[in-house]
Amino acid sequence: MKKKVLLAAFTTAVLLTAGQVATSAAQPSAVTAVKWNGFERPAHGTAYTLSQWSTDGWSAPWSEGLETRSMIDSSTTAHSGTKSLRIFYPKGKIGPADSGAQAPFTLTKGREYYVSQWIRFSSTFSWGTTQYAGKIGVGLRGGAGCSGGTTCTGYNGFTSRLIWRSSGQAAIYYYHMDQTGTYGDYRNLTKASGEVIKYPRGAWMHVAQKVRVNTVTNGNANPDGEIEVWFNGVSAAKITGLRFVRNADLVDSAMFSSFAGGATAEFAPANDSWIWYDTLKVSTNRAEICEISGGC
């Protein structure tokens, strides 16, 4: 396991814009992902606001919740290094205005992107009250980011995000042109045996996903889009034949989208809950995702 290089040992960093290879004192020299974040630079106990993300090379036009529900944390064992990002999900609250955080971080447009992250749920994390669902961490989106019960026409973008379901069942939640549900479609993450994976509480786990946007011929969407998700290095869901767009939209955002809900109070946590994130990478190159087969 490669360890993050502590920023205390450095006084300068080189931060490159989205779409460029990123190299900085915040990361190991071997990491060449488009974007990388180990959350080591800021001081423990400080909010990791949009301006703080920007200092570390991540740019977004807006955010929700980062000012009040994010914190750089060194009091809980990080996945690597000494710090991680903690996000708060208050008891009784749902939606990104009152729970978790959101921000669409800009990427240079690309047909295929990977996002890799280490995730840890608090030991008493609540999956909900009488309904159970919530968004997790960084996903991928393009164009207008079709979501929220919107019909995806091929001209208003797409999204693909991790979610939890009842009892912590793990799933990928995505919006595309041929979705069968009003509120998008989901696919459970499963083991080779077919058993549905459940997110553990109180332990670090690794989740990565790939989105490949379909090609377009004469304004027609070809069914060659794809999503794949890996759980602790093993493929846990692969969805092929997808149609996301019929225009020139490609993946252009790494969407931090993590909140409880669901649209009604039944989805709210029954107690205060937290998720920690660490060693976040976004890349167009599978070989840069060390935790999955064929990486690094």
Secondary structure, 3 states (H helix, E strand, C coil): CCCCCCHHHCCCCCCCCCCCCCCCCCCCCCCCCCEEECCCCCCCCCCCCHHHHHHCCCCCCCCECHHHHEEEECCCCCCCCCCEEEEEECCCCCCCCCCCEEEEEEEEEECEEEEEEEEEECCCCCCECCCECEEEEEEEEECCCCCCCCCCCCCCCEEEEEEECHHHEEEEEEECCCCCCCCCEEEECECCCCCECECCECCCEEEEEEEECCCEECCEECCCEEEEEEECCEEEEEEEEECCCCCCCCEEEEEEEECECCCCHHHCCCCCEEEEEEEEEEECCHHHCCCCCCCC
